[in-house]
């Protein structure tokens, strides 16, 4: 570096002496005075003022908001070239200001670090180390502009990146830092012959010439001071960026992250927690919010007269066959003699209670609710395999009187369809179902239960008939935290259910990512950010289970569909779907780029504490992107497995 510095000085001095002796007509192109604003076709930056200007937002530039598009500028260069000092200067800050980039800190790798502009929030400047093949190129598709920084000559690495930026249709500017060191040395060497403006032209010309030698023409190069970064060309660079921001934010759409919904209430609660106890209080609040959802207890009572098929229905809702291990006992006689709990496989907090048949000697209708401990259940599902009888009606009236919800399910409709199909002139399936439905509703209306919902189902084809309407009704009428538990516990019997699970889980990804990056965070070898991998490992394991990709779920599906287990496993394409351990999670984090800058832009305006995270690196939005990407891949795996299992759209 020392030798390079002196070679640059010697070259500059030689150029200056040569230019003094040359005729005006022989003066190199880079030696001519650059007339600001005359050439608006300069691709590399466009017109810009050379007059000295304070580092502030122009008067005609209004404050930005989440409703305007964010403009991401990536400032990149090799370690030690003065990127952090330039980043602070172009934002009108010094290294001692709150929110400034640390100057002289060890270089970060793995991804850019975001620093919002204090006076123009929609201008987001990212510091990125230029090291390794393809390290910077991976962000070309996300950033809007680039500033290539060096403290010496621009080399082939800089030129190649600039060409790729140009090919992508993005703007790129060039900044030469530590220019005052050469200027100061030349001043001592040249004595009375020293002319500051001529020396700056010569230095700018050397930089432009090196870029030109790589086929980039002779773009303007901003000269930046090492000891006074806000001097020399820094004010001009800032004004250029702000003018670009005014153009870009009018055409760029505000960041939107899929199904992401962060309510105003949640934002207010996070802000309140941060003001009361800082980031630790934010973590506590979000953890409590997540645990309330994850640990919600849901108790569903399945009842009806003996022989209505309650136990088979319980098994069907749990995605199990009657002969599977852990299945509810079934038979031609009453097999349930007391309330029996059956949790969903993998979801111990969601319980289906198989209640004894109403009207049996030990469970007469008038005392039935007391005997089965009525208050324990969130709602009741009353089953009937033929007509709803007097005992069903009396039970429904008692449930309503006690302030609980109930739903009538007419089971075994597949038997009715088969029986009607044997007629000489059989009615259509829709006509049979409509007749059954109308008969049920008429009987219930006569008993004063006019607005009761009736669902026609078959326990042996649970995903057919009214199952989707049944599932959607429960989803809508349950409290939000219990709705979450109910939906995730459902077997993956249709593409629609898998998609609903994906959307539901996506809504909590930002909370999981935030907690992971703040609680018990430890550095990860080879990564430039910190997060709690154990939290991610546990959550990703539940994702696999939610989508039925764990070993137990796949085995049950193989038995039910009659397909070999290995045939179903072959439809799992994602790394996480095939195996999960700490090394896999760390590897996925290392590859997570996705829409990293877009994610950060989105959360910057919506999470009050995000600014405190941004200066710490790319932890949050890398974690967020990884979790989101895993959800997408696992949902796709689950859909492929389901289609393969039944060889049809479901």
Beta strands, then each sheet from edge to edge (+ up, - down):
strand 1: 71-77
strand 2: 113-116
strand 3: 123-129
strand 4: 145-150
strand 5: 171-176
strand 6: 221-223
strand 7: 298-304
strand 8: 340-344
strand 9: 347-354
strand 10: 379-384
strand 11: 405-410
strand 12: 454-456
strand 13: 522-523
strand 14: 530-531
sheet 1: 2+ 3- 1- 4- 5- 6-
sheet 2: 8+ 9- 7- 10- 11- 12-
sheet 3: 13+ 14-
end
